[in-house]
C-alpha cells in the first residue's frame, strides 16, 4: 500500500465514517463498509453472498471471480 492510502485507510477506519474520495482505487460504493475495500477486507472472513452484497454482484459471480483468481495463483506458482 502506498503511504497516502495507509493514511486514508487509518483516518476513515478510526472515524467510522464513509469515505468520499471517489478517486481512490480502493473506493467502492457500499453504504455498510465506509466505501473502502481495505476497511471491508479488514472486518474479517466473509461468505460469497456477503462479498457479493458489498460489490453489488451475485454470489455466483463472486464464486467465478474467486475460481479465476485461484487459477491464476496456481499458474504463477508453477
C-alpha positions in Angstrom: 0.0 0.0 0.0 1.2 3.5 -0.7 1.7 5.8 2.2 -1.2 8.1 1.3 -3.5 5.0 1.1 -2.5 3.9 4.6 -3.2 7.4 6.0 -6.6 7.4 4.3 -7.4 3.9 5.5 -6.4 4.7 9.1 -8.3 8.1 9.1 -11.6 6.7 7.8 -11.2 3.5 9.8 -10.8 5.4 13.0 -13.5 7.9 12.3 -16.0 5.2 11.3 -17.5 7.4 8.6 -17.9 6.8 4.9 -15.1 7.8 2.6 -16.0 10.2 -0.2 -12.7 10.0 -2.1 -14.1 8.5 -5.4 -10.7 9.0 -7.0 -9.1 6.4 -4.7 -8.5 3.0 -6.3 -9.9 1.4 -3.1 -13.2 3.3 -3.2 -16.4 1.3 -3.6 -20.0 2.4 -3.4 -21.0 0.5 -0.3 -23.0 2.1 2.5 -22.1 -0.6 5.0 -18.3 -0.6 4.6 -17.2 3.0 4.7 -16.8 2.9 0.9 -13.3 1.4 1.2 -12.3 -2.1 0.1 -9.5 -2.0 2.7 -11.9 -1.4 5.5 -14.3 -4.0 4.2 -11.5 -6.6 4.0 -10.2 -5.8 7.5 -13.6 -6.7 9.1 -12.9 -10.4 8.7 -13.8 -13.5 6.7 -16.9 -13.2 4.5 -19.3 -15.5 2.7 -19.6 -15.3 -1.0 -23.0 -13.7 -0.5 -21.6 -11.0 1.8 -18.8 -10.2 -0.7 -21.4 -10.0 -3.4 -23.5 -7.6 -1.4 -20.6 -5.3 -0.9 -19.9 -5.1 -4.7 -23.5 -5.4 -5.9 -22.7 -8.7 -7.6 -24.3 -12.1 -7.2 -22.9 -14.9 -5.1 -22.3 -16.9 -8.3 -20.3 -14.1 -9.9 -18.1 -13.8 -6.8 -17.5 -17.6 -7.0 -16.5 -17.3 -10.6 -14.0 -14.5 -9.8 -12.6 -16.4 -6.9 -12.0 -19.5 -9.1 -10.3 -17.3 -11.7 -8.0 -15.8 -9.0 -7.1 -19.2 -7.6 -6.3 -20.5 -11.1 -4.0 -17.5 -11.8 -2.2 -18.1 -8.4 -1.7 -21.8 -9.2 -0.3 -20.9 -12.6 2.0 -18.3 -11.1 3.4 -20.9 -8.6 4.3 -23.4 -11.4 
